[in-house]
Amino acid sequence: MSQKRSDKELKKVLISQLGSKSNAVATGALKELDARGWLSDGALQGAYISSANLENNSFTGGDLKGAHLSFSNLRNTSWFETDLEGAFLDHVDLRKASLSIHAVGPHYAEANLKNVSLSFADLSGARIRHEQFIQTRSLQNAIMPDGELYDGCYNLEADINFAKKTGKNVNNAKEMALFYGVVVEKYLLGQARFVEFKNRNDANL
């Protein structure tokens, strides 16, 4: 009984340290959580670790469903086989992060980004596939892997709903371009890419 209580208290301390703005402290906590199997056993589901400095770390095999990672420094991180379903990654710095399988081969599964919120995230240089992006919840004002502002090309439901709430006519290209902060031509090109991508997916079904 005392061992269980001790583990629970240690787990709480490590999760708290994981949210540290000190990279050394956060990295040490992550490695300890991983060594004890707590990175993958669900202990971090729904955890509040916002504003953490976790640059240059690996979350491979982790279970972070519903975790709150907003405003965190996640530059050059690896997320292979990581479950991030429903996680909050708004305003995060994910520059040069790897969330797809391209870098390591087919024996790894890519990160699960279903319903992940990535609004205002910096994804410059990140390895993320279109098939992953289309499962996310929000990308409004995100910097995409090519360094360009997200243009609405995936027509994500949360973004569309937010546009409606702010009074935008979602069928008006000029208003939607303004909503996404891009020129009309870029918005329309994004919509054309969405149709092309959707048709390609439908053809593969």
CORFENDA-V897538 format. One line per field, one symbol per residue. ss: DSSP state (a for helix, b for strand, c for the rest). Layout:
# CORFENDA-V897538
ss: ???
This chain:
# CORFENDA-V897538
ss: caaaaaaaaaaaaaaaaaccccaaaaaaaaaaaaaccccccccccccbccccbccccbccccbccccbccccbccccbccccbccccbccccbccccbcccccccccccccbccccbccccbccccbccaaaaccccbccccbcccccbcccccccaaaaaaaaacccccccaaaaaaaacccaaaaaaaaaaaaaaaaaaaaac
